């Protein structure tokens, strides 16, 4: 593929498979680099190993879908289900979403989000939510089209 115009447009969204690891790992590293987790600040390799393991452990509530074109994985979304004090059904948290830069602007992120929506509905969840950095303008432009910004501010404390 020599130019953006020659990139394929047929994208499928599916659950991740064990054989996707070699294609998933560079995406995972790119995602983490986007958030400043590379080089000296990279995630501990054990976190990556356990994250991967969780996708395939039936007692873990953590899942992943990938965007694939011509047998090439070009994006992912990681999500999990949890309980809520304000709902009887599970709630879905979209933890991570990432698309290869060469494939951005082609609706892959939107397709990944809609794929998570579908898995959430099938699991009985009626709410999917996520967070992003205020400066993530490209991501927020997409998110404003597929969800409502509820106005919550996220607080965090490292224990």
Helices and strands as residue ranges (DSSP letters): G 4-6, E 12-15, G 18-20, H 21-34, G 39-41, H 45-56, E 62-69, E 72-82, E 91-99, G 101-103, H 108-122, E 128-129, H 137-146
